[in-house]
Amino acid sequence: MDFLHKDGVLIIQHLQKDYRAYYSFLNFMSNVGDPRNIFSIYFPLWFQLNQTVGTKMIWVAVIGDWFNLIFKWILFGHRPYWWVQETHIYPNYSSPCLEQFPATCETGPGSPSGHAMGSFCVWYVMVTAALSPSVCQMEKLSTTLHRLTWSFLWSLFWLIQVSVCISRVFIATHFPHQVILGVIGGMLVAEAFEHTPGIQTASLSTYLKTNLFLFLSALCFYLCLRVLDIDLLWSVPIAKKWCANPDWIHIDTTPFAGLVRNLGVLVGLGLAINSDMFLRSCRGENGYKLNFRLLCIAASLTVLQLYHFIKIPTHTEHLFYVLSFCKSASIPLTVVALIPYCIHLLMKQNGKID
C-alpha cells in the first residue's frame, strides 16, 4: 500500500502544482459531491417534481453512506495530508509537502471516498429519472433525439463524477485509488436500488426498523472491534495532529456524525410521508398542480438555506449527536410535510376568498 500511496502523492503534487489556478472550480465541484447537499438541495428539488425519485434519493444516500462507513472501518484507509507525515517510506525525513485547504482536514478514514460514492449514487438516480420519460415516450420521439438526450445526460454525469473525484484528490483529502473505490461502491448501491421498488410503499414501521438495524449493526461492529482492542476512531487524533489549521477540523466529519445525520434524515422522511399533513397536501388535489409544486420547491430551498445558520454546539460530543439527529430529521419533515401543508392551506384559503 505504501507504494500505491506514494504514487498517489505524486499525482496530488502534480494537480496542486499545474492546476492551482482551477482551485475555485475544483472546490466548487467538491461541494457538489458533498453528501450534505443531497438533503438540502437535490432532495427538496426532486421530491416535488417526482416523489418516487425523491424518496429513492434519500434511501440511496443513506444506505450508500452506511456501506461507506463500514468499508472505511474495514479498510483503515489513510488520507494523504496525514500519511505523508506519518509514513517512514521517505528517507531522511524528506516527506513531500502537500498543500491543505479548508475542506482537506476530514477526520474519518479515507477509503473509499464518501463524496465520490454519494455523488455517483445520487446523480445516477437523477439521470435515470430524467431519462425515463424519454424512454417511455420513445415511440413519439425520433431515435436521433433520444440518442442525443441519452448521450448528453450521461456525458454530463461522467463529467461531474470525474470532476468531483479530481477535486477530492487535488485538496489532498483522498488518494486516487480511494475515489475510484468510491465510484465502484456508488455504482453497486445505485444499481441495487434500481431493482428495489418496495421502498416507495414503505410504512413507518419499515423506516424505523431499517433505522434501528443500521444503527445497531454499526454500533455492534464498532464495539466488537473495540473489544479486540481495535479503535475505529483512530483517524480522529491523527487528523487533528496534522491538520494545518485547527479551525478546519469539524466534528461533523467524524464517522459517527455522518451516521447520525443519515439516520435522522431517514426517520424524518418516514414520519413525513406517513403524516396527515403530507396526505392532505402532496397527495391531495393541490399535489398535482404545477404552481403548488413550484411554490413548495422555492419555499423548501429557501428555508433549508436558513438551516445553515443554525449552529449546533460542539463542546459536548453526545449533545452534538443528539441535536444533529434532530436537525437532520427536521429537514424531510419540513420539505415533505410542513411546507406543502402550509402552502396547501394558503391556496385553500385563497380559493375560498375567490
C-alpha positions, 0 to 999 in steps of 0.5 A: 500500500505504501507504494500505491500511496506514494504514487498517489502523492505524486499525482496530488503534487502534480494537480496542486502544482499545474492546476492551482489556478482551477482551485475555485472550480475544483472546490466548487465541484467538491461541494457538489459531491458533498453528501450534505447537499443531497438533503438540502438541495437535490432532495427538496428539488426532486421530491416535488417534481417526482416523489418516487425519485425523491424518496429513492434519493434519500434511501440511496444516500443513506444506505450508500453512506452506511456501506461507506462507513463500514468499508472505511472501518474495514479498510483503515484507509489513510488520507494523504495530508496525514500519511505523508507525515506519518509514513517512514517510506521517505528517507531522511525525513524528506516527506513531500509537502502537500498543500491543505485547504479548508475542506482537506482536514476530514477526520474519518478514514479515507477509503473509499471516498464518501463524496465520490460514492454519494455523488455517483449514487445520487446523480445516477438516480437523477439521470435515470429519472430524467431519462425515463420519460424519454424512454417511455415516450420513445415511440413519439420521439425520433431515435436521433433525439433520444440518442442525443438526450441519452448521450448528453445526460450521461456525458454530463454525469461522467463529467461531474463524477470525474470532476468531483473525484479530481477535486477530492484528490487535488485538496489532498483529502483522498488518494486516487485509488480511494475515489475510484473505490468510491465510484465502484461502491456508488455504482453497486448501491445505485444499481441495487436500488434500481431493482428495489421498488418496495421502498416507495410503499414503505410504512413507518414501521419499515423506516424505523426498523431499517433505522434501528438495524443500521444503527445497531449493526454499526454500533455492534461492529464498532464495539466488537472491534473495540473489544479486540482492542481495535479503535475505529476512531483512530483517524480522529487524533491523527487528523487533528495532529496534522491538520494545518489549521485547527479551525478546519477540523469539524466534528461533523466529519467524524464517522459517527456524525455522518451516521447520525445525520443519515439516520435522522434524515431517514426517520424524518422522511418516514414520519413525513410521508406517513403524516396527515399533513403530507396526505392532505397536501402532496397527495391531495388535489393541490399535489398535482398542480404545477404552481403548488409544486413550484411554490413548495420547491422555492419555499423548501430551498429557501428555508433549508438555506436558513438551516445553515445558520443554525449552529449546533454546539460542539463542546459536548460530543453526545449533545452534538449527536443528539441535536444533529439527529434532530436537525437532520430529521427536521429537514424531510419533515419540513420539505415533505410535510410542513411546507406543502401543508402550509402552502396547501392551506394558503391556496385553500384559503385563497380559493375560498376568498375567490 
